[in-house]
Amino acid sequence: MKNLLNTLHKKILVLDGAMGTMIQRHKLEEKDFRDERLKNHSKSLKGNNDLLSITRPDIIKDIHRRYFEAGADIAETNTFSSTTIAQADYGLEELVYELNFQSAKIAKEVAHEFSRSNPDKPRFVAGSMGPTNRTASLSPDVNDPGFRAITFEELKVAYKQQAEALLDGGVDMLLVETVFDTLNAKAALFAIEEVKEERNIEINVMVSGTITDASGRTLSGQTTEAFLISISHMDLLSVGLNCALGASQLRPYLKTLSDKTDFFVSAHPNAGLPNEFGLYDETPELMTDQIREFLDEGLINIIGGCCGTTPEHIASIVELAAQYEPRKKGELV
């Protein structure tokens, strides 16, 4: 923890880019998502990318390695959907501990490899905790606004299992990311607090919300400032924004965070907005030019990429970030 904090005070840290974008390059088939245990599994598993940490760890390890080679300081584990809630779609709830543990172990092995080769540039691993595919604040049934598909307690239990496995696998911090419903995030944070208390440990926790449209609100209706206020009672390493928008669209909301918090501030935007085929066309050069505005204004401590970003994007961001001092934590406007 001390090493991470010291590094954050000295430089802007760079988070890695998109895991899914890199996996898509391999054009995987159903067989890649199965091992001997799963050869007769009744449900289709293709597209369950988190499962590749077990069935194709070589691919996941190579992706982490490529992002570190590009200069990233922090790798996210391949665990965005590794909760019993999300894995229920595939009938793989019983593999959740293993998914998280193995994903953390793989990422940490590669991080150690790069840290040993260059001790002056330590590499870190963030345990990715995605929002799940259910929301605690909104009804999925337009005819029954009071209905909820998930309870706070169910979310807490699922997140606690994930957090425990990620920590057992050796992550340096936990990243509660792509938060579209702050109640879901609160369940994750409550679960993490339970783990801290039970294990008598401190844990670095990053929280990253997602703005879903030009209104500047999360899916559950919160403004950026309201999102910040609702989690600011927690002991967090950083608060930030990721996904949904490209860098240029994200800038005003990042400024709101930077102006109103003394946490470190993070951002990992998409490579622009998706085209009509769902692909991301923004080049590393164009994305980096937009991120330059974050740095010119001193808004950022941690910067990276989300959907559509690649090692080429991250290498360009690394080169840019090295030219700037990090946002000064505690200096509120």
C-alpha positions in Angstrom: 0.0 0.0 0.0 2.8 2.4 0.9 4.5 1.8 -2.4 1.3 2.5 -4.3 0.6 5.8 -2.4 4.2 7.0 -2.9 4.0 6.3 -6.6 0.7 8.1 -6.9 2.1 11.3 -5.3 5.0 11.2 -7.7 3.4 10.6 -11.1 0.2 10.0 -13.0 -0.4 6.2 -13.1 -1.6 4.6 -16.2 -4.3 1.9 -16.1 -4.4 -0.7 -18.8 -6.9 -0.8 -21.7 -9.8 -3.0 -22.7 -9.7 -6.7 -22.0 -12.6 -7.5 -24.3 -11.2 -5.7 -27.3 -8.0 -7.7 -27.1 -9.9 -11.0 -26.6 -11.9 -10.3 -29.7 -8.7 -10.2 -31.8 -8.3 -14.0 -31.1 -11.6 -14.9 -32.7 -12.3 -17.6 -30.1 -14.7 -20.5 -30.5 -16.8 -22.4 -28.0 -14.0 -24.9 -27.4 -11.8 -22.1 -26.1 -14.2 -21.5 -23.2 -14.3 -25.2 -22.1 -11.8 -27.4 -20.3 -12.2 -31.1 -19.3 -14.6 -30.2 -16.5 -16.8 -28.2 -18.8 -16.8 -30.3 -21.9 -20.3 -31.5 -21.3 -21.7 -28.3 -19.7 -25.2 -27.8 -21.0 -25.1 -24.0 -21.6 -23.1 -22.2 -24.3 -20.1 -20.6 -22.8 -18.7 -18.6 -25.7 -18.4 -14.9 -24.8 -17.9 -15.6 -21.1 -14.5 -13.9 -21.2 -13.8 -14.2 -17.5 -13.8 -18.0 -17.9 -10.7 -17.7 -20.1 -8.6 -17.2 -17.0 -9.2 -20.9 -16.4 -9.5 -22.3 -19.9 -7.1 -20.1 -21.8 -4.8 -18.5 -19.2 -2.2 -18.1 -21.9 -4.3 -15.5 -23.7 -5.1 -13.5 -20.6 -1.5 -13.6 -19.5 -0.4 -12.4 -22.9 -2.9 -9.5 -22.8 -1.6 -8.3 -19.4 1.9 -8.6 -20.7 1.2 -6.5 -23.8 -0.3 -3.7 -21.7 2.6 -3.7 -19.3 5.0 -3.6 -22.3 3.0 -0.6 -23.5 3.9 1.1 -20.2 0.8 0.6 -18.0 1.4 0.8 -14.3 -1.8 -1.0 -13.3 -3.5 -4.1 -14.8 -7.1 -4.9 -14.1 -8.0 -8.5 -13.5 -10.2 -10.4 -16.0 -13.1 -10.5 -13.5 -15.6 -7.9 -14.6 -18.4 -10.5 -14.5 -17.0 -12.8 -11.9 -19.8 -12.8 -9.4 -22.4 -15.5 -8.8 -25.0 -13.0 -10.1 -23.4 -12.6 -13.5 -22.2 -16.1 -13.8 -25.7 -17.5 -13.2 -26.4 -16.8 -16.9 -23.9 -19.5 -17.7 -24.7 -21.8 -14.8 -21.2 -21.4 -13.4 -21.8 -20.0 -10.0 -19.7 -22.7 -8.4 -16.6 -21.5 -10.3 -16.7 -17.9 -9.0 -14.0 -18.2 -6.4 -11.7 -19.9 -8.8 -12.4 -17.4 -11.5 -11.4 -14.5 -9.3 -8.5 -16.3 -7.6 -6.9 -17.4 -10.9 -7.4 -14.1 -12.6 -5.7 -12.3 -9.8 -2.9 -14.8 -9.7 -2.3 -14.5 -13.5 -2.2 -10.7 -13.4 0.0 -10.6 -10.3 2.5 -13.0 -11.9 2.9 -10.8 -14.9 3.1 -7.7 -12.7 5.9 -9.3 -10.6 7.8 -10.2 -13.8 7.8 -6.5 -14.9 8.5 -5.1 -11.5 11.5 -7.4 -11.0 12.9 -6.3 -14.4 12.5 -2.6 -13.6 12.2 -2.0 -9.9 12.0 1.8 -10.5 8.6 1.2 -12.2 6.6 -1.0 -9.9 3.5 -2.6 -11.5 0.2 -3.1 -9.6 -2.9 -5.2 -10.0 -6.5 -3.9 -9.5 -9.2 -6.5 -8.8 -12.0 -5.6 -11.2 -15.5 -5.7 -9.6 -18.1 -5.0 -12.3 -21.7 -3.7 -11.7 -23.4 -7.1 -12.3 -26.3 -7.5 -14.8 -28.9 -6.5 -12.2 -29.8 -3.2 -10.6 -30.9 -2.6 -7.0 -32.4 0.8 -7.7 -34.5 0.3 -10.8 -37.3 -2.1 -11.8 -36.7 -4.2 -14.9 -40.5 -4.4 -15.3 -42.2 -1.2 -16.6 -45.5 -2.5 -15.3 -44.2 -2.9 -11.8 -42.0 0.0 -10.7 -41.6 -1.4 -7.2 -40.1 -4.7 -8.3 -36.4 -5.4 -7.9 -34.6 -8.2 -9.5 -31.9 -8.3 -6.8 -31.6 -7.3 -3.1 -28.9 -5.3 -1.4 -28.0 -8.4 0.7 -27.7 -10.6 -2.4 -25.4 -8.2 -4.0 -23.3 -7.8 -0.8 -22.9 -11.6 -0.5 -21.8 -11.9 -4.1 -19.4 -9.1 -3.9 -17.9 -10.3 -0.7 -17.1 -13.7 -2.2 -15.5 -11.9 -5.2 -13.4 -9.5 -3.0 -12.1 -12.4 -0.8 -11.0 -14.4 -3.8 -9.3 -11.4 -5.5 -7.4 -10.6 -2.3 -6.4 -14.3 -1.9 -5.1 -14.1 -5.4 -2.8 -11.2 -4.5 -4.4 -8.0 -5.9 -3.0 -4.7 -4.7 -6.3 -2.9 -4.8 -10.0 -3.4 -5.6 -11.7 -1.5 -8.4 -15.5 -1.2 -8.1 -16.0 0.0 -11.7 -18.5 1.0 -14.3 -21.0 1.9 -11.6 -24.4 2.7 -13.2 -26.3 2.2 -10.0 -24.7 3.6 -6.8 -26.7 1.2 -4.6 -25.0 -1.7 -6.3 -21.6 0.0 -5.6 -22.6 0.6 -2.0 -23.3 -3.2 -1.6 -19.8 -3.8 -3.0 -18.2 -1.3 -0.6 -20.1 -2.7 2.3 -18.9 -6.1 1.4 -15.3 -4.9 1.2 -15.7 -3.2 4.7 -16.8 -6.6 6.1 -13.7 -8.3 4.6 -11.5 -5.6 6.0 -13.0 -6.0 9.5 -12.9 -9.8 9.5 -9.3 -10.0 8.2 -8.1 -7.0 10.1 -6.5 -5.5 7.0 -6.5 -2.3 5.0 -7.5 -2.4 1.3 -7.0 0.2 -1.4 -10.3 0.8 -3.0 -11.0 2.6 -6.3 -14.5 3.5 -7.4 -15.4 4.4 -11.0 -18.8 5.4 -12.1 -20.2 5.6 -15.6 -22.1 8.4 -17.2 -24.7 6.9 -19.6 -25.6 9.8 -21.8 -25.2 13.5 -22.5 -27.4 14.4 -19.5 -24.4 13.7 -17.3 -26.2 11.2 -15.1 -25.7 7.5 -14.2 -28.4 5.0 -15.3 -30.0 5.3 -11.9 -30.3 9.1 -12.3 -27.6 10.5 -10.2 -25.5 13.5 -11.3 -21.7 13.2 -11.0 -21.8 15.3 -7.9 -24.5 13.3 -6.3 -22.6 10.1 -7.1 -19.5 11.5 -5.4 -21.4 12.7 -2.4 -23.1 9.3 -1.9 -19.8 7.4 -1.7 -17.6 10.0 -0.1 -18.1 8.7 3.5 -16.1 5.6 2.5 -12.3 5.3 2.9 -11.4 5.3 -0.8 -8.1 5.5 -2.7 -9.7 7.2 -5.8 -13.0 8.1 -7.4 -13.4 8.4 -11.2 -15.3 7.7 -14.3 -15.1 5.1 -17.1 -16.9 3.6 -20.0 -20.0 4.8 -21.9 -18.3 8.0 -23.2 -15.2 9.0 -25.0 -12.6 11.3 -23.5 -13.9 14.6 -24.8 -17.4 13.9 -23.5 -16.1 12.8 -20.1 -14.0 16.0 -19.4 -16.7 18.2 -17.8 -17.8 15.4 -15.4 -14.2 14.7 -14.4 -13.7 18.4 -13.6 -16.7 18.1 -11.3 -15.0 15.2 -9.5 -11.6 16.9 -9.4 -13.1 20.2 -8.0 -15.1 18.5 -5.3 -13.0 15.7 -3.9 -9.7 15.1 -2.1 -9.6 11.5 -3.2 -7.3 10.7 -6.1 -9.1 11.0 -9.4 -9.2 8.4 -12.1 -10.5 8.1 -15.7 -10.5 5.3 -18.3 -12.7 6.5 -21.1 -13.7 4.6 -24.2 -11.9 5.1 -27.5 -14.7 7.4 -28.6 -18.3 6.4 -29.2 -19.1 3.1 -31.0 -20.0 3.2 -34.7 -23.0 1.5 -36.2 -21.3 -1.9 -35.9 -20.5 -1.4 -32.3 -16.8 -0.9 -33.0 -14.6 1.9 -31.8 -12.7 3.9 -34.5 -10.8 6.5 -32.4 -7.1 6.2 -33.0 -4.5 6.4 -30.2 -3.4 9.8 -31.5 -7.0 11.3 -31.4 -7.8 9.8 -28.0 -4.5 11.1 -26.5 -5.1 14.6 -27.9 -8.4 14.6 -26.0 -6.9 13.3 -22.8 -4.3 16.1 -23.0 -7.1 18.4 -21.8 -7.5 16.4 -18.6 -3.8 16.8 -17.9 -3.5 20.5 -18.9 -6.2 21.2 -16.4 -4.7 19.0 -13.7 -7.7 16.8 -13.3 -6.2 13.3 -13.1 -4.1 11.0 -11.0 -4.8 7.7 -12.8 -5.6 7.5 -16.5 -6.3 4.5 -18.8 -8.6 3.1 -21.4 -11.9 1.3 -21.5 -13.9 -0.1 -24.5 -12.0 -0.1 -27.8 -8.6 0.8 -26.3 -5.6 -1.3 -27.1 -1.9 -1.5 -26.1 -1.3 1.1 -28.9 -3.7 3.5 -27.1 -2.1 2.9 -23.8 1.5 3.4 -25.1 0.4 6.8 -26.5 -1.2 7.7 -23.2 1.9 6.6 -21.3 4.1 8.9 -23.4 1.7 11.9 -22.8 1.2 11.3 -19.0 5.0 11.3 -18.5 5.1 14.9 -19.4 2.7 16.0 -16.6 2.6 16.2 -12.9 -0.3 14.4 -11.2 -3.3 16.3 -9.8 -2.5 17.3 -6.2 -4.6 15.3 -3.9 -6.3 17.5 -1.3 -6.1 20.7 -3.3 -9.8 21.5 -3.8 -10.9 24.3 -6.0 
